[in-house]
Amino acid sequence: MYQTVEIGYHPKAGDMAAAIEHAANELAAQGHRVVPFSVTGSAKAIVLAERESDDACTGKDIHHEY
């Protein structure tokens, strides 16, 4: 199972890195593993994460913007 998280506008690399780290930690707490992704040209990113099975699903989705 895959889940995506949109990282909002962060034109500074340090801010973008902190937002991605925050999202990745939340995804890891839900049993996901972040897989390679890229930052878009609009200073946004879409983080992709996978989980081996639905058994670890907490039912929580990450929809807030970082």
N, CA, C and O atoms as a Tripos MOL2 file, in Angstrom:
@<TRIPOS>MOLECULE
protein
  264   263    66     0     0
PROTEIN
NO_CHARGES

@<TRIPOS>ATOM
      1 N           0.8470   -1.1660    0.0000 N.3       1 MET1
      2 CA          0.0000    0.0000    0.0000 C.3       1 MET1
      3 C           0.8930    1.2300    0.0000 C.2       1 MET1
      4 O           1.8880    1.2860    0.7230 O.2       1 MET1
      5 N           0.5320    2.2110   -0.8140 N.am      2 TYR2
      6 CA          1.2880    3.4630   -0.9100 C.3       2 TYR2
      7 C           0.4690    4.6190   -0.3610 C.2       2 TYR2
      8 O          -0.7610    4.5760   -0.3460 O.2       2 TYR2
      9 N           1.1660    5.6500    0.0900 N.am      3 GLN3
     10 CA          0.5330    6.8820    0.5380 C.3       3 GLN3
     11 C           1.3800    8.0410    0.0580 C.2       3 GLN3
     12 O           2.6090    7.9610    0.0520 O.2       3 GLN3
     13 N           0.7320    9.1100   -0.3390 N.am      4 THR4
     14 CA          1.4480   10.3070   -0.7450 C.3       4 THR4
     15 C           1.1320   11.4500    0.2110 C.2       4 THR4
     16 O           0.0570   11.4960    0.8100 O.2       4 THR4
     17 N           2.0740   12.3610    0.3440 N.am      5 VAL5
     18 CA          1.9120   13.5600    1.1630 C.3       5 VAL5
     19 C           2.4350   14.7250    0.3510 C.2       5 VAL5
     20 O           3.5500   14.6700   -0.1680 O.2       5 VAL5
     21 N           1.6440   15.7820    0.2340 N.am      6 GLU6
     22 CA          2.1010   16.9750   -0.4640 C.3       6 GLU6
     23 C           2.8090   17.8930    0.5230 C.2       6 GLU6
     24 O           2.2840   18.2080    1.5910 O.2       6 GLU6
     25 N           3.9970   18.3090    0.1490 N.am      7 ILE7
     26 CA          4.7500   19.2800    0.9370 C.3       7 ILE7
     27 C           4.5310   20.6270    0.2660 C.2       7 ILE7
     28 O           4.8380   20.7860   -0.9150 O.2       7 ILE7
     29 N           4.0140   21.5820    0.9950 N.am      8 GLY8
     30 CA          3.6930   22.8970    0.4420 C.3       8 GLY8
     31 C           4.9110   23.7010    0.0400 C.2       8 GLY8
     32 O           6.0430   23.2230    0.1200 O.2       8 GLY8
     33 N           4.6720   24.9060   -0.3850 N.am      9 TYR9
     34 CA          5.6910   25.8050   -0.9220 C.3       9 TYR9
     35 C           6.7530   26.1280    0.1230 C.2       9 TYR9
     36 O           6.4550   26.6920    1.1750 O.2       9 TYR9
     37 N           8.0080   25.7600   -0.1870 N.am     10 HIS10
     38 CA          9.1630   26.0490    0.6600 C.3      10 HIS10
     39 C          10.3380   26.3900   -0.2560 C.2      10 HIS10
     40 O          11.0760   25.4920   -0.6610 O.2      10 HIS10
     41 N          10.5270   27.6760   -0.5920 N.am     11 PRO11
     42 CA         11.5830   28.0380   -1.5330 C.3      11 PRO11
     43 C          12.9980   27.8810   -0.9880 C.2      11 PRO11
     44 O          13.9540   27.8410   -1.7630 O.2      11 PRO11
     45 N          13.1490   27.7920    0.3230 N.am     12 LYS12
     46 CA         14.4800   27.6180    0.9110 C.3      12 LYS12
     47 C          14.7110   26.1340    1.1960 C.2      12 LYS12
     48 O          13.8510   25.4590    1.7620 O.2      12 LYS12
     49 N          15.8690   25.6420    0.8020 N.am     13 ALA13
     50 CA         16.1820   24.2220    0.9210 C.3      13 ALA13
     51 C          16.0820   23.7150    2.3610 C.2      13 ALA13
     52 O          15.5760   22.6170    2.5960 O.2      13 ALA13
     53 N          16.5570   24.4990    3.3160 N.am     14 GLY14
     54 CA         16.5150   24.0890    4.7190 C.3      14 GLY14
     55 C          15.0880   23.9010    5.2220 C.2      14 GLY14
     56 O          14.7940   22.9550    5.9530 O.2      14 GLY14
     57 N          14.2040   24.8200    4.8200 N.am     15 ASP15
     58 CA         12.7980   24.7060    5.2100 C.3      15 ASP15
     59 C          12.1540   23.4790    4.5680 C.2      15 ASP15
     60 O          11.3870   22.7600    5.2090 O.2      15 ASP15
     61 N          12.4790   23.2510    3.2860 N.am     16 MET16
     62 CA         11.9420   22.0780    2.5800 C.3      16 MET16
     63 C          12.4300   20.7970    3.2460 C.2      16 MET16
     64 O          11.6430   19.8710    3.4460 O.2      16 MET16
     65 N          13.7050   20.7290    3.5910 N.am     17 ALA17
     66 CA         14.2580   19.5450    4.2390 C.3      17 ALA17
     67 C          13.5650   19.2730    5.5770 C.2      17 ALA17
     68 O          13.2590   18.1240    5.8950 O.2      17 ALA17
     69 N          13.3220   20.3110    6.3460 N.am     18 ALA18
     70 CA         12.6520   20.1370    7.6420 C.3      18 ALA18
     71 C          11.2230   19.6340    7.4560 C.2      18 ALA18
     72 O          10.7620   18.7800    8.2140 O.2      18 ALA18
     73 N          10.5220   20.1560    6.4550 N.am     19 ALA19
     74 CA          9.1510   19.7150    6.2000 C.3      19 ALA19
     75 C           9.1130   18.2660    5.7360 C.2      19 ALA19
     76 O           8.2390   17.5040    6.1500 O.2      19 ALA19
     77 N          10.0530   17.8810    4.8820 N.am     20 ILE20
     78 CA         10.1240   16.4940    4.4120 C.3      20 ILE20
     79 C          10.4610   15.5620    5.5690 C.2      20 ILE20
     80 O           9.8730   14.4880    5.6920 O.2      20 ILE20
     81 N          11.3960   15.9600    6.4110 N.am     21 GLU21
     82 CA         11.7600   15.1380    7.5690 C.3      21 GLU21
     83 C          10.5620   14.9470    8.5000 C.2      21 GLU21
     84 O          10.3260   13.8440    8.9920 O.2      21 GLU21
     85 N           9.8160   16.0050    8.7370 N.am     22 HIS22
     86 CA          8.6280   15.9240    9.5980 C.3      22 HIS22
     87 C           7.6110   14.9370    9.0030 C.2      22 HIS22
     88 O           7.0790   14.0830    9.7130 O.2      22 HIS22
     89 N           7.3520   15.0610    7.7100 N.am     23 ALA23
     90 CA          6.4000   14.1640    7.0470 C.3      23 ALA23
     91 C           6.9040   12.7240    7.0730 C.2      23 ALA23
     92 O           6.1290   11.8030    7.3300 O.2      23 ALA23
     93 N           8.1900   12.5220    6.8120 N.am     24 ALA24
     94 CA          8.7560   11.1740    6.8110 C.3      24 ALA24
     95 C           8.6610   10.5280    8.1880 C.2      24 ALA24
     96 O           8.3750    9.3350    8.2910 O.2      24 ALA24
     97 N           8.8950   11.2970    9.2420 N.am     25 ASN25
     98 CA          8.7760   10.7570   10.5950 C.3      25 ASN25
     99 C           7.3390   10.3680   10.9180 C.2      25 ASN25
    100 O           7.1050    9.3420   11.5580 O.2      25 ASN25
    101 N           6.3740   11.1750   10.4840 N.am     26 GLU26
    102 CA          4.9680   10.8240   10.7080 C.3      26 GLU26
    103 C           4.5890    9.5740    9.9260 C.2      26 GLU26
    104 O           3.8750    8.7100   10.4340 O.2      26 GLU26
    105 N           5.0660    9.4820    8.6930 N.am     27 LEU27
    106 CA          4.7890    8.2870    7.8880 C.3      27 LEU27
    107 C           5.4160    7.0490    8.5220 C.2      27 LEU27
    108 O           4.7880    5.9910    8.5570 O.2      27 LEU27
    109 N           6.6350    7.1660    9.0180 N.am     28 ALA28
    110 CA          7.3030    6.0390    9.6720 C.3      28 ALA28
    111 C           6.5360    5.5950   10.9060 C.2      28 ALA28
    112 O           6.4510    4.3980   11.1810 O.2      28 ALA28
    113 N           5.9810    6.5330   11.6470 N.am     29 ALA29
    114 CA          5.1940    6.1920   12.8340 C.3      29 ALA29
    115 C           3.9430    5.4050   12.4600 C.2      29 ALA29
    116 O           3.3970    4.6700   13.2830 O.2      29 ALA29
    117 N           3.4920    5.5590   11.2180 N.am     30 GLN30
    118 CA          2.3240    4.8220   10.7390 C.3      30 GLN30
    119 C           2.7120    3.5070   10.0630 C.2      30 GLN30
    120 O           1.8520    2.7910    9.5490 O.2      30 GLN30
    121 N           4.0080    3.1920   10.0670 N.am     31 GLY31
    122 CA          4.4630    1.9340    9.4840 C.3      31 GLY31
    123 C           4.8760    2.0280    8.0300 C.2      31 GLY31
    124 O           5.0970    0.9990    7.3920 O.2      31 GLY31
    125 N           4.9870    3.2210    7.4900 N.am     32 HIS32
    126 CA          5.4040    3.4050    6.1040 C.3      32 HIS32
    127 C           6.9130    3.5920    6.0150 C.2      32 HIS32
    128 O           7.5730    3.9570    6.9880 O.2      32 HIS32
    129 N           7.4380    3.3320    4.8280 N.am     33 ARG33
    130 CA          8.8370    3.5870    4.5120 C.3      33 ARG33
    131 C           8.8580    4.5360    3.3290 C.2      33 ARG33
    132 O           8.2760    4.2430    2.2850 O.2      33 ARG33
    133 N           9.5200    5.6640    3.4830 N.am     34 VAL34
    134 CA          9.5910    6.6540    2.4010 C.3      34 VAL34
    135 C          10.4580    6.0970    1.2830 C.2      34 VAL34
    136 O          11.5380    5.5600    1.5260 O.2      34 VAL34
    137 N           9.9730    6.2310    0.0590 N.am     35 VAL35
    138 CA         10.7180    5.7780   -1.1200 C.3      35 VAL35
    139 C          11.1910    7.0160   -1.8880 C.2      35 VAL35
    140 O          10.7110    8.1180   -1.6210 O.2      35 VAL35
    141 N          12.1190    6.8560   -2.8330 N.am     36 PRO36
    142 CA         12.6550    8.0190   -3.5490 C.3      36 PRO36
    143 C          11.5540    8.8680   -4.1880 C.2      36 PRO36
    144 O          10.5560    8.3410   -4.6800 O.2      36 PRO36
    145 N          11.7490   10.1710   -4.1740 N.am     37 PHE37
    146 CA         10.8000   11.1180   -4.7470 C.3      37 PHE37
    147 C          11.5740   12.3460   -5.1720 C.2      37 PHE37
    148 O          12.7780   12.4410   -4.9340 O.2      37 PHE37
    149 N          10.8910   13.2870   -5.8010 N.am     38 SER38
    150 CA         11.5870   14.5050   -6.2170 C.3      38 SER38
    151 C          10.7890   15.7330   -5.8270 C.2      38 SER38
    152 O           9.5860   15.6660   -5.5750 O.2      38 SER38
    153 N          11.4890   16.8540   -5.7850 N.am     39 VAL39
    154 CA         10.8770   18.1450   -5.5150 C.3      39 VAL39
    155 C          10.4570   18.7280   -6.8640 C.2      39 VAL39
    156 O          11.1960   18.6350   -7.8440 O.2      39 VAL39
    157 N           9.2740   19.3270   -6.9070 N.am     40 THR40
    158 CA          8.7880   19.8990   -8.1600 C.3      40 THR40
    159 C           9.4260   21.2540   -8.4180 C.2      40 THR40
    160 O          10.0550   21.8280   -7.5300 O.2      40 THR40
    161 N           9.2680   21.7540   -9.6120 N.am     41 GLY41
    162 CA          9.8180   23.0500   -9.9800 C.3      41 GLY41
    163 C           9.1300   24.2180   -9.2850 C.2      41 GLY41
    164 O           9.6170   25.3470   -9.3440 O.2      41 GLY41
    165 N           8.0130   23.9610   -8.6330 N.am     42 SER42
    166 CA          7.2760   25.0270   -7.9530 C.3      42 SER42
    167 C           7.6340   25.1220   -6.4770 C.2      42 SER42
    168 O           6.8740   25.6940   -5.6950 O.2      42 SER42
    169 N           8.7790   24.5700   -6.0850 N.am     43 ALA43
    170 CA          9.2540   24.5690   -4.6920 C.3      43 ALA43
    171 C           8.3070   23.7950   -3.7830 C.2      43 ALA43
    172 O           8.1750   24.1120   -2.6010 O.2      43 ALA43
    173 N           7.6490   22.7780   -4.3380 N.am     44 LYS44
    174 CA          6.8080   21.8610   -3.5740 C.3      44 LYS44
    175 C           7.3640   20.4630   -3.7680 C.2      44 LYS44
    176 O           8.1880   20.2340   -4.6530 O.2      44 LYS44
    177 N           6.9180   19.5290   -2.9440 N.am     45 ALA45
    178 CA          7.3450   18.1480   -3.0910 C.3      45 ALA45
    179 C           6.1670   17.2270   -2.8300 C.2      45 ALA45
    180 O           5.2360   17.5720   -2.1020 O.2      45 ALA45
    181 N           6.2230   16.0640   -3.4300 N.am     46 ILE46
    182 CA          5.2640   15.0100   -3.1280 C.3      46 ILE46
    183 C           6.0740   13.8400   -2.6070 C.2      46 ILE46
    184 O           6.9030   13.2760   -3.3220 O.2      46 ILE46
    185 N           5.8270   13.4770   -1.3500 N.am     47 VAL47
    186 CA          6.5500   12.3830   -0.7110 C.3      47 VAL47
    187 C           5.7430   11.1100   -0.9180 C.2      47 VAL47
    188 O           4.5380   11.0910   -0.6670 O.2      47 VAL47
    189 N           6.3950   10.0510   -1.3710 N.am     48 LEU48
    190 CA          5.7590    8.7570   -1.5790 C.3      48 LEU48
    191 C           6.3040    7.7800   -0.5540 C.2      48 LEU48
    192 O           7.5150    7.6930   -0.3470 O.2      48 LEU48
    193 N           5.4020    7.0440    0.0860 N.am     49 ALA49
    194 CA          5.8140    6.0650    1.0910 C.3      49 ALA49
    195 C           5.0450    4.7800    0.8580 C.2      49 ALA49
    196 O           3.9290    4.7980    0.3390 O.2      49 ALA49
    197 N           5.6460    3.6650    1.2430 N.am     50 GLU50
    198 CA          4.9820    2.3840    1.0840 C.3      50 GLU50
    199 C           4.9200    1.6470    2.4110 C.2      50 GLU50
    200 O           5.7140    1.8950    3.3180 O.2      50 GLU50
    201 N           3.9590    0.7340    2.5020 N.am     51 ARG51
    202 CA          3.8150   -0.1230    3.6710 C.3      51 ARG51
    203 C           3.6030   -1.5260    3.1340 C.2      51 ARG51
    204 O           2.8780   -1.7200    2.1590 O.2      51 ARG51
    205 N           4.2290   -2.4960    3.7630 N.am     52 GLU52
    206 CA          4.1790   -3.8830    3.2890 C.3      52 GLU52
    207 C           2.7600   -4.4330    3.2340 C.2      52 GLU52
    208 O           2.3900   -5.1000    2.2680 O.2      52 GLU52
    209 N           1.9600   -4.1590    4.2660 N.am     53 SER53
    210 CA          0.6050   -4.7060    4.2990 C.3      53 SER53
    211 C          -0.3330   -3.7250    4.9670 C.2      53 SER53
    212 O           0.1060   -2.7470    5.5730 O.2      53 SER53
    213 N          -1.6160   -3.9860    4.8590 N.am     54 ASP54
    214 CA         -2.6190   -3.1580    5.5180 C.3      54 ASP54
    215 C          -2.7090   -3.4660    7.0020 C.2      54 ASP54
    216 O          -3.3920   -2.7440    7.7290 O.2      54 ASP54
    217 N          -2.0470   -4.5100    7.4780 N.am     55 ASP55
    218 CA         -2.1260   -4.9080    8.8810 C.3      55 ASP55
    219 C          -1.6410   -3.8080    9.8180 C.2      55 ASP55
    220 O          -2.1560   -3.6710   10.9280 O.2      55 ASP55
    221 N          -0.6540   -3.0220    9.3830 N.am     56 ALA56
    222 CA         -0.0790   -1.9790   10.2340 C.3      56 ALA56
    223 C          -0.8460   -0.6630   10.1360 C.2      56 ALA56
    224 O          -0.4670    0.3220   10.7690 O.2      56 ALA56
    225 N          -1.9110   -0.6380    9.3550 N.am     57 CYS57
    226 CA         -2.6550    0.5970    9.1180 C.3      57 CYS57
    227 C          -3.3090    1.1050   10.3920 C.2      57 CYS57
    228 O          -3.9880    0.3640   11.1020 O.2      57 CYS57
    229 N          -3.0880    2.3880   10.6640 N.am     58 THR58
    230 CA         -3.6990    3.0000   11.8480 C.3      58 THR58
    231 C          -4.9760    3.7230   11.4900 C.2      58 THR58
    232 O          -5.6990    4.1800   12.3750 O.2      58 THR58
    233 N          -5.2670    3.8340   10.2010 N.am     59 GLY59
    234 CA         -6.4510    4.5510    9.7650 C.3      59 GLY59
    235 C          -6.2540    6.0500    9.7040 C.2      59 GLY59
    236 O          -7.1810    6.7740    9.3400 O.2      59 GLY59
    237 N          -5.0630    6.5410   10.0530 N.am     60 LYS60
    238 CA         -4.7760    7.9700   10.0230 C.3      60 LYS60
    239 C          -4.1080    8.3080    8.7030 C.2      60 LYS60
    240 O          -3.1430    7.6570    8.3020 O.2      60 LYS60
    241 N          -4.6150    9.3140    8.0380 N.am     61 ASP61
    242 CA         -3.9800    9.8080    6.8250 C.3      61 ASP61
    243 C          -3.3480   11.1510    7.1330 C.2      61 ASP61
    244 O          -3.8470   11.9090    7.9630 O.2      61 ASP61
    245 N          -2.2520   11.4370    6.4600 N.am     62 ILE62
    246 CA         -1.5910   12.7230    6.6370 C.3      62 ILE62
    247 C          -2.0730   13.6190    5.5100 C.2      62 ILE62
    248 O          -1.6830   13.4320    4.3570 O.2      62 ILE62
    249 N          -2.9060   14.5770    5.8280 N.am     63 HIS63
    250 CA         -3.4430   15.4670    4.8050 C.3      63 HIS63
    251 C          -3.0700   16.9150    5.0570 C.2      63 HIS63
    252 O          -3.3090   17.7610    4.1940 O.2      63 HIS63
    253 N          -2.4930   17.2330    6.2060 N.am     64 HIS64
    254 CA         -2.1610   18.6270    6.4260 C.3      64 HIS64
    255 C          -0.9070   18.9970    5.6630 C.2      64 HIS64
    256 O          -0.0770   18.1420    5.3550 O.2      64 HIS64
    257 N          -0.7790   20.2520    5.3680 N.am     65 GLU65
    258 CA          0.3510   20.7200    4.5810 C.3      65 GLU65
    259 C           1.5220   21.0460    5.4880 C.2      65 GLU65
    260 O           1.3370   21.6130    6.5650 O.2      65 GLU65
    261 N           2.7200   20.6920    5.0630 N.am     66 TYR66
    262 CA          3.9320   20.9200    5.8520 C.3      66 TYR66
    263 C           4.6150   22.1630    5.3880 C.2      66 TYR66
    264 O           5.6590   22.5320    5.9260 O.2      66 TYR66
@<TRIPOS>BOND
     1     1     2 1
     2     2     3 1
     3     3     4 2
     4     3     5 am
     5     5     6 1
     6     6     7 1
     7     7     8 2
     8     7     9 am
     9     9    10 1
    10    10    11 1
    11    11    12 2
    12    11    13 am
    13    13    14 1
    14    14    15 1
    15    15    16 2
    16    15    17 am
    17    17    18 1
    18    18    19 1
    19    19    20 2
    20    19    21 am
    21    21    22 1
    22    22    23 1
    23    23    24 2
    24    23    25 am
    25    25    26 1
    26    26    27 1
    27    27    28 2
    28    27    29 am
    29    29    30 1
    30    30    31 1
    31    31    32 2
    32    31    33 am
    33    33    34 1
    34    34    35 1
    35    35    36 2
    36    35    37 am
    37    37    38 1
    38    38    39 1
    39    39    40 2
    40    39    41 am
    41    41    42 1
    42    42    43 1
    43    43    44 2
    44    43    45 am
    45    45    46 1
    46    46    47 1
    47    47    48 2
    48    47    49 am
    49    49    50 1
    50    50    51 1
    51    51    52 2
    52    51    53 am
    53    53    54 1
    54    54    55 1
    55    55    56 2
    56    55    57 am
    57    57    58 1
    58    58    59 1
    59    59    60 2
    60    59    61 am
    61    61    62 1
    62    62    63 1
    63    63    64 2
    64    63    65 am
    65    65    66 1
    66    66    67 1
    67    67    68 2
    68    67    69 am
    69    69    70 1
    70    70    71 1
    71    71    72 2
    72    71    73 am
    73    73    74 1
    74    74    75 1
    75    75    76 2
    76    75    77 am
    77    77    78 1
    78    78    79 1
    79    79    80 2
    80    79    81 am
    81    81    82 1
    82    82    83 1
    83    83    84 2
    84    83    85 am
    85    85    86 1
    86    86    87 1
    87    87    88 2
    88    87    89 am
    89    89    90 1
    90    90    91 1
    91    91    92 2
    92    91    93 am
    93    93    94 1
    94    94    95 1
    95    95    96 2
    96    95    97 am
    97    97    98 1
    98    98    99 1
    99    99   100 2
   100    99   101 am
   101   101   102 1
   102   102   103 1
   103   103   104 2
   104   103   105 am
   105   105   106 1
   106   106   107 1
   107   107   108 2
   108   107   109 am
   109   109   110 1
   110   110   111 1
   111   111   112 2
   112   111   113 am
   113   113   114 1
   114   114   115 1
   115   115   116 2
   116   115   117 am
   117   117   118 1
   118   118   119 1
   119   119   120 2
   120   119   121 am
   121   121   122 1
   122   122   123 1
   123   123   124 2
   124   123   125 am
   125   125   126 1
   126   126   127 1
   127   127   128 2
   128   127   129 am
   129   129   130 1
   130   130   131 1
   131   131   132 2
   132   131   133 am
   133   133   134 1
   134   134   135 1
   135   135   136 2
   136   135   137 am
   137   137   138 1
   138   138   139 1
   139   139   140 2
   140   139   141 am
   141   141   142 1
   142   142   143 1
   143   143   144 2
   144   143   145 am
   145   145   146 1
   146   146   147 1
   147   147   148 2
   148   147   149 am
   149   149   150 1
   150   150   151 1
   151   151   152 2
   152   151   153 am
   153   153   154 1
   154   154   155 1
   155   155   156 2
   156   155   157 am
   157   157   158 1
   158   158   159 1
   159   159   160 2
   160   159   161 am
   161   161   162 1
   162   162   163 1
   163   163   164 2
   164   163   165 am
   165   165   166 1
   166   166   167 1
   167   167   168 2
   168   167   169 am
   169   169   170 1
   170   170   171 1
   171   171   172 2
   172   171   173 am
   173   173   174 1
   174   174   175 1
   175   175   176 2
   176   175   177 am
   177   177   178 1
   178   178   179 1
   179   179   180 2
   180   179   181 am
   181   181   182 1
   182   182   183 1
   183   183   184 2
   184   183   185 am
   185   185   186 1
   186   186   187 1
   187   187   188 2
   188   187   189 am
   189   189   190 1
   190   190   191 1
   191   191   192 2
   192   191   193 am
   193   193   194 1
   194   194   195 1
   195   195   196 2
   196   195   197 am
   197   197   198 1
   198   198   199 1
   199   199   200 2
   200   199   201 am
   201   201   202 1
   202   202   203 1
   203   203   204 2
   204   203   205 am
   205   205   206 1
   206   206   207 1
   207   207   208 2
   208   207   209 am
   209   209   210 1
   210   210   211 1
   211   211   212 2
   212   211   213 am
   213   213   214 1
   214   214   215 1
   215   215   216 2
   216   215   217 am
   217   217   218 1
   218   218   219 1
   219   219   220 2
   220   219   221 am
   221   221   222 1
   222   222   223 1
   223   223   224 2
   224   223   225 am
   225   225   226 1
   226   226   227 1
   227   227   228 2
   228   227   229 am
   229   229   230 1
   230   230   231 1
   231   231   232 2
   232   231   233 am
   233   233   234 1
   234   234   235 1
   235   235   236 2
   236   235   237 am
   237   237   238 1
   238   238   239 1
   239   239   240 2
   240   239   241 am
   241   241   242 1
   242   242   243 1
   243   243   244 2
   244   243   245 am
   245   245   246 1
   246   246   247 1
   247   247   248 2
   248   247   249 am
   249   249   250 1
   250   250   251 1
   251   251   252 2
   252   251   253 am
   253   253   254 1
   254   254   255 1
   255   255   256 2
   256   255   257 am
   257   257   258 1
   258   258   259 1
   259   259   260 2
   260   259   261 am
   261   261   262 1
   262   262   263 1
   263   263   264 2
@<TRIPOS>SUBSTRUCTURE
     1 MET1         2 RESIDUE 1 A MET
     2 TYR2         6 RESIDUE 1 A TYR
     3 GLN3        10 RESIDUE 1 A GLN
     4 THR4        14 RESIDUE 1 A THR
     5 VAL5        18 RESIDUE 1 A VAL
     6 GLU6        22 RESIDUE 1 A GLU
     7 ILE7        26 RESIDUE 1 A ILE
     8 GLY8        30 RESIDUE 1 A GLY
     9 TYR9        34 RESIDUE 1 A TYR
    10 HIS10       38 RESIDUE 1 A HIS
    11 PRO11       42 RESIDUE 1 A PRO
    12 LYS12       46 RESIDUE 1 A LYS
    13 ALA13       50 RESIDUE 1 A ALA
    14 GLY14       54 RESIDUE 1 A GLY
    15 ASP15       58 RESIDUE 1 A ASP
    16 MET16       62 RESIDUE 1 A MET
    17 ALA17       66 RESIDUE 1 A ALA
    18 ALA18       70 RESIDUE 1 A ALA
    19 ALA19       74 RESIDUE 1 A ALA
    20 ILE20       78 RESIDUE 1 A ILE
    21 GLU21       82 RESIDUE 1 A GLU
    22 HIS22       86 RESIDUE 1 A HIS
    23 ALA23       90 RESIDUE 1 A ALA
    24 ALA24       94 RESIDUE 1 A ALA
    25 ASN25       98 RESIDUE 1 A ASN
    26 GLU26      102 RESIDUE 1 A GLU
    27 LEU27      106 RESIDUE 1 A LEU
    28 ALA28      110 RESIDUE 1 A ALA
    29 ALA29      114 RESIDUE 1 A ALA
    30 GLN30      118 RESIDUE 1 A GLN
    31 GLY31      122 RESIDUE 1 A GLY
    32 HIS32      126 RESIDUE 1 A HIS
    33 ARG33      130 RESIDUE 1 A ARG
    34 VAL34      134 RESIDUE 1 A VAL
    35 VAL35      138 RESIDUE 1 A VAL
    36 PRO36      142 RESIDUE 1 A PRO
    37 PHE37      146 RESIDUE 1 A PHE
    38 SER38      150 RESIDUE 1 A SER
    39 VAL39      154 RESIDUE 1 A VAL
    40 THR40      158 RESIDUE 1 A THR
    41 GLY41      162 RESIDUE 1 A GLY
    42 SER42      166 RESIDUE 1 A SER
    43 ALA43      170 RESIDUE 1 A ALA
    44 LYS44      174 RESIDUE 1 A LYS
    45 ALA45      178 RESIDUE 1 A ALA
    46 ILE46      182 RESIDUE 1 A ILE
    47 VAL47      186 RESIDUE 1 A VAL
    48 LEU48      190 RESIDUE 1 A LEU
    49 ALA49      194 RESIDUE 1 A ALA
    50 GLU50      198 RESIDUE 1 A GLU
    51 ARG51      202 RESIDUE 1 A ARG
    52 GLU52      206 RESIDUE 1 A GLU
    53 SER53      210 RESIDUE 1 A SER
    54 ASP54      214 RESIDUE 1 A ASP
    55 ASP55      218 RESIDUE 1 A ASP
    56 ALA56      222 RESIDUE 1 A ALA
    57 CYS57      226 RESIDUE 1 A CYS
    58 THR58      230 RESIDUE 1 A THR
    59 GLY59      234 RESIDUE 1 A GLY
    60 LYS60      238 RESIDUE 1 A LYS
    61 ASP61      242 RESIDUE 1 A ASP
    62 ILE62      246 RESIDUE 1 A ILE
    63 HIS63      250 RESIDUE 1 A HIS
    64 HIS64      254 RESIDUE 1 A HIS
    65 GLU65      258 RESIDUE 1 A GLU
    66 TYR66      262 RESIDUE 1 A TYR
